[in-house]
Amino acid sequence: MVAELPGDVTWRRSSFGGGGNDCVEVARSRHAFAVRDSKDAAGPRLAFGAAGWSSFGRAVQRDSSRSQVGT
């Protein structure tokens, strides 16, 4: 099932973007979460229901932990 996101959501920029325009933005509606590239606001978006968003967040955290090993 694809999560639907209404057009009137508020997009928030990631705090990890460092102030530049090279980060992701996140939006939340009543039943879905979505991410998009801050450089292409009209471009594609990934939308998730609550369970999918939780899985996505865990996967990002795991990947982030791996990339910091040995730094």
C-alpha angles and dihedrals in degrees: 000000000000116000113233121222121199118232095241100066124126115243118214124199121234115257088224094066094093094226094292128109095255103095142082130266125216130208131187130200130176094279107014147046125209140187130202139173111267090218092058108038092166093047132092123318133200111223125192138184117230096274093045091049091053091050091047091051093050091049092051091049092050091049091047091051091052094049092053095053110113097011 
